[in-house]
């Protein structure tokens, strides 16, 4: 069985607080890389161990991005 372990993706994070979305986009890009690795390596399961989102109440954008990417 091939297992991919990932944690602390912090989708929606944009710290340090600025009006630029570039840092937030970095988190989304890395999340997509993890998904690409899982598909490419044909893992049997992905274990995500916490902090999928940066905030307990994620923004609609962060929530939408997670759902879209995981599909």
Helices and strands as residue ranges (DSSP letters): E 3-6, H 22-40, E 45-48, H 60-70
